[in-house]
Amino acid sequence: MQRVCFLLKVRQDRLEEYRERHATVWPEMLEALSATGWHNYSLFLREDGLLVGYLETEDFAAAQAGMEATEVNARWQAEMGEFFESLDGARPDEAMKPLTEVFHLV
């Protein structure tokens, strides 16, 4: 099982709406994430907009590709892109660059 952690930056003026959107994630989005191998997926948001994401998956590249192939992900990414800083034209899911794990206590 791969453990994946990534960082993104939510725009300061959109923090509350970002929280609200994630309090009511579309059921079909949740189903697609589970079906494509995203497990134990969490997002943590700091008050300055730093977003830390964590998930576990058998194969992160395959999990990303699986979501890329879904219609619901295209809709979700189109709506969520405006919430983030510094995407440089990428969708939020394309900007998720895994951090290198340097320590893990089991």
N, C-alpha and C positions, 0 to 999 in steps of 0.2 A: 504494500500500500504506500503510495506517495503522499507525503504531507506537503502541502503547497501554501505558502504565505506570500501576499503581495500588498503593495501600497498604492493608493490613489489619493487625489486631493479633491474634496468636495468644495465647491465655491461657498464662501462664507455666507453669502446672501441666500443660499438655497438649503442650508442645513436642516431647518425644520421640515421643509417639504420633503427632503430626502428621507428623513426619519419616517414621516407619514407614509410615503410610498412603500417603504420596507415593512411597515406594520400591516400592510394589506397587499402583499405580493400576489399577483394573479395565480389562481390555482393551477392553470395550465403551464405557467412558468415553473412552479414548484415541481409539477409532474415531469416536465422536460428535464430539469436538472437531475432529478433522481434517476430517470430512465437513461440518461447519458453518462452516469457514473460520478456525479458530484455528491459526496457524502460528508457528513459532519461539517457542513459549510456554515461559517459564521462571518459576520461583518462587525467591526468595532469602529466607532466614530468618535474622534476626539473633538473638543469644542472649537479648535482652530481649523477643522475640516479634514485633518489627516484620517484617512480610512485605511484600516488594516483588515485584509480578508484572509481567511484560513479555510482550507478544505482538505479532504482526503479523497484520493481516487486511485484506481489501479494504474491509470495512464492519463496524465494531464493533457497531453496533446490530443489523445483520442476523445477525452471528455470535452475539450474545447471544440474539436471538429464536429462532434455529435450535436452540440448546441448550435454551432454555426449552420447546421443543416435544418434547423427548426424555424418555422414561421414565427412562433411566439417570441423567440430570441431576437429576431430582426425587429419586431415591434417594440420589445422592451429596450433594446439598445438604442433605438431611434429616440425613444422618450427620455432615457436616462442620460444621454450624451451631454445635454445642456447643463447638467448638475456639476460637471467636473472641470477642473483647471488643467491646463497643459496636456491635452490629449493629442495635439498636433495633427488633427484631422483623423485620428483613429477613433474607433468606437471604444467604449469603456472596456469591453471584454477583450479587445485587441491590445489594450494598454496594460493589461494585467501581466506584469513581468515577475515571475517567481523570484523571491529572495533566496539566497544560498543559506541553507541550514548549517549552523556551525556547532550546535549543541542540542542534545535531546536526552532528557532523563526519562527512562521508562519506569 
